[in-house]
Each structure stands twice: as structure tokens, then as C-alpha cells.
Amino acid sequence: MADQKEISIPVADPNDPYAVPAAMPSSADNAPRSFAVDDFAVPTRKQEDWRFTPIERMSEFFDVFEPSGLTQVSISMIDGSPVDTSSVDIRTVKIGDDLSGTVSKPNDRVSAVEWNSENSATIIEIKRSLDHPLLIKVLGTDERLDALHLVIAADSQVHADVVVEHYGDAKLAEGIEITTGDDAHISTTFIQEWDRGSKHVGNHRIHVGKDSSIRHSVVTLGGDVVRIRMDQDFGGEHGEINMLGIYFVDPGEHIEHRTMVVHNAPECRSRVVYKGALNGKGAHSTWVGNALIEPTAPGTDSYELNRNLVLTPGAIADSEPNLEIENGNIVGAGHASSVGRFDDEELFYLQSRGIPEKEARKLVVRGFFGELVEEIGIEEIATHLMQAIDRRLARGESEEMKNVLEEK
Amino acid sequence: MSTLEIKDLYASVETKEGRKQILKGVNLTVNSGETHAIMGPNGSGKSTLAYTLAGHPKYEVDSGQVLLDGVDILQMTPDERAKAGIFLAMQYPVEVPGVSMTNFLRTAVTEVSGKAPAIRTWTKELTTAMKELKMDPKFAGRSVNEGFSGGEKKRAEVLQLEMLKPKFAILDETDSGLDVDALRVVSEGVNRAKAKNDFGILMVTHYTRILKYIKPDVVHVFAQGHFVKSGGPELADELEETGYDMYLPEGADSESALA
């Protein structure tokens, strides 16, 4: 059955009535949380959560399916060396067992479908701090539907970085659970470099432990339809979530990211910064950033930002920040959103120095994303991401060349 | 030895009030090593001429030719013109966020020269040029023109001039917004680059003060969209005295910036 989460609303102090708002139910986060598919209606464009999504292109993910089981997952350190099993415990369990299903519950129909279609879950439990990032490679080998469920759990006081790479040809429903103990500090980075024609629905459920921090990065550089939804909450005071996103959208692609940050504990901090570049007619991106500050979260410091760079005419970027503040006693709650065109004067300036138009666009996109990647502050991750972005920018070139050759 | 020939050039710009012709029959020949000062009242079309030569898409050529060693550059894209040897130092250099000066300069030099410069000589050349222009080495790591002061932007333009080694340099009011010291540093940079590469200079300016540092061979008066008078360096002094009124039609508002 669907759970309607119960929150205890503090009673207003008559001497300081604005410290706590009037008791009323949240509207930003009233969606059910449930493992049962039928607790969610089949998506239509009329539902708020789906109004930007081309649902007809991903309807195969709306009902429970038999997964092909052909998606290959390999786990190593980022340099390819084997994982020290005394620091990281990797195990495959029946879905619903062990730690799987412990971080919140599915929050939309496709997430519930993923849960009910997949039979097993891979648990990655990090018991001790890691000196170098862990690399999980997810390779799609087939265009049949598949499901994948990963749990990344960091014990208390652990410092670790995890990179998950997606590539190949896939139709994948993916569920990710990320959770930490107390005073743990981790980063999780998800890169989508799918081949053309791939589809991916993802659901990340994130729980930041007391005094812990998570840097969560999503970099989507390819895929026909990609829709990833992030749901996050805090396990206690002084938690910090830093969500960062980068996307590059080509003609005909739909790339959608939805972040839901829930401040349910006092004195926590959240930052959500997503940047996208859109190239060409029919490229479509969607970013919906939800932030909810509950009455139980005084001292919240929250900010979300989305910037879109439209490189050529005919691309569409939807950008929607939603903020619901139910506590007057907070440090800050801000949001900003923009869709801008690649400036003609910038282009002319670069061209007047001998840099051809195509090269100039690449230089600007690289700079646009580079500013964000620099903020990660973990060199091995930043380098890895810039390499992926460079690969993506170079791929654009060879694709164009391919088109020229095909036309001949 | 190169020659830049502007032949009977007419160009227009699209404005809110419709299409407006700004250049009306420009004729000029500049050879390598020559410095031509282009002076004239505000709104006469000097900057339009500079941007039209560099290929800014806002300006549309109606007729005429611009030949660089006999090849018409008007058919070329702005980057092709840069590769052919045209350099425009802009009055208002554009900020390009996220692209570092180093990365930008290296990309530009690679494109213009056709090959990536060798790391060691490149770094040395850049460091020396920046030092001579009294630029903080930190600028190399900053985004192109972002947060630069007016003077810093002009130094950065001259730095590019030194690194890109064009055949012809068009300086569009490079002296505007500079204090006395910055004007000297920037002028010395232009002279140094010219001494090394012997390019021709078209220098658009309102003021005679820059001519004390960068000595013109020829001074032209530009009014109403074309050249109306040419002479030696003494013409600049004459303009300082008399202003541009005599070159404007009866009753026209003179906005002469000559003090």
C-alpha cells in the first residue's frame, strides 16, 4: 500500500509566530512512495511529473517486464586494479533482501516497475575509506529491456568516491540507492555515455546520514531518451548534499533530470547545480528541481541553479525550479534558472582570432562545463569527467563528418 | 611584402529604422610596414570599416572589394580572414566565460599558423610578451577578458596581436579608455610587434595623443562613410586645431571628440 509520510509539525510559538508556519500538508512532495506498481497511475502528459516527458517513447517501462539480464556490470578501482575486498564488500542478493529497498521507496511508476521487474540487487558496501575512486562499469549489450538495481552504502566515518559509467546500447530501468552512516563523506558520479537509440530510466534514492556529506554528480552525454529522477533526504542534523549535473543534448534526444531535495532535519545544507548544452533542432532537455523545506528543518541552507546553453536554433530546454518553504527560520533558500543562446559576439570574437565556428562552439561548451567540473575538487574525478566531455565533443565532430560522407 | 587594397567599398547595417548604408565608397591601399591613422568625427563609419574588414556578420557588404595580396577576403568567414592575415583589435573586447586565456591563445595560434606551437618556445614567448605588456601572469589562467578592466582588455588585445603575427593589424580605438601609462605600454607593444613582423597598421582613433607613440606614415580623414582627405603626420595636428566641421555638410551636428 502507498504510504503517505507522516511528519510531526511543531506548534507555533505565540511569541514568535513566524518561526513555524501554519500547519498544512506539503504540496511539493505529496506523491505516494510505494513498492507496488499499481499505486501509481500509468503516466500521461496530464500528470505534473510527466508533462515534459515524451511518454510515448518510453512506454515500455510502464509495466513489469522480464529483464534480459544481459547488462554487464564490472567493478574495479578507477585505474582498473582490483578492489580490496576488506574495504569494500560487494555482494549480489535477491531484491528486497539485505540493504536493498532500505532507502526510501519508489516514487513513480517506472521506479516501481524497475523494483518489481529486477530479481537481484548488487550491494556495494564501503567499510573503510578509499584512497582512490571505485569504478562501476555498466555496459549495455542488447536492445532488449533490462533492469539493474545497485545499492551504494558507506559506513560511518568513511571517505570514498564512486564512479558509475554507463555505455553501450541499452534499454535500461535502473534503481540506485545511496546511503551513508554518520559523519561519512562520499561522492557518487554517474556518467551516461549511451549509444544512439538507447533508453534509460533511472531512479536515485539518496539518504545523507547525520553529519555526513554526499557529492552526487550526474553527467548525461548520450541516449535517445534518458530520464533520471533523484530523491533525497537527511538522516539527522548537519548533513550536506551537493548535486551537480551536466548534460549535452543532440537533435532528437530527450534528456531529463529531476531532483528532489527534502530538508527534513535541522541545519542541513543543499546545493543543486545543473548545466546543459543543447545542439540542434529537436534537442530537448528538461530539468525540474524540487526543494522542500519541512517544518522540522530549521537552519536550512538551500540553493538550486540550472543553466542552459542553446548552441543552435531549434532546441528546447525546459527548466523549472520548485521551492516549498514550510519553515521561516532558515539560512537561505534560493533558486535560479536560465536558458541562453550562444552569444553571436562571443562567436565573432573567437572567429576573428582564427578559430572556426565549430571549434569555437566546442571551446565555449568545454568552458561552460569545465567551470562546474572544477568545483568537484577531486582531481581524479574531474579529469575523468573532462575526458568524457572531450570524448563527447569529439564524437560530435566525427558524427558530422559521417553525415557528410553519407550524403555523398 | 603584402598589400591590402580596399576598392570602392559600400556596406550597410540593419537598424530598427531599416537598412542603413554606412560605408559609401571607401578606397585605400596599405602596404606592409606602413602605419595609416584613420581619424574622423563620431558616427562617420570608422568602426564599421574596421568590423567590415574583419567580417562581422552585422555588416553587409553592398559592393566593392577588399584584396589581400590580390585575393578578395570579403568572400571569407572571419576565421578565414584571420588565417589570411587580418587582425582586428577591438574597442570593446568580448568576454568569453569559462575559456582560459592560455587555452584560447593556444587554440588561436594553432589555427592561424596551421600547427600547434612547441610547448617550450610557446611558454617562453607568451611569458615574455605578457611581461613586456606588464600583465599579471595570473591573467593566463583567467577566462578570456572576463572581469578585466578596460586597460587590461586592451593589453590582452595587443598580446594577441603579438602572438598571432598578422599581415595587417586594424586597431579600433585601442587608445580609448587608457591612462597615460597604459597608453605607453600598449603603444610600445604595438611597435614591438610591428618591428618583429613588419605588418601594416590601420589605426582608428579620435585622439592625436596615441600618434605620439605610434607614428603614422599617413593620416586620413574619414567622414560620411568614406575618406575625404589624406596627408602626412602634420594633418593630425591640423585636425587637432580645426576639428572636423569643415568635413561635415552644412548644419550637421558635429560630435567631434577632439577637445
Interface residues (C-beta under 8 A of the other chain):
Chain A: D343 D344 E345 E346 F348 Y349 L350 Q351 S352 R353 G354 I355 P356 E357 E359 A360 L363 V364 R366 G367 F368 F369 G370 E371
Chain B: A54 G55 H56 P57 T77 P78 D79 R81 A82 K83 F87 L88 M90 P93 V94 E95 V96 P97 G98 V99 S100 N103 F104 T107 A108 E111 V112 S143 V144 Q160 L164
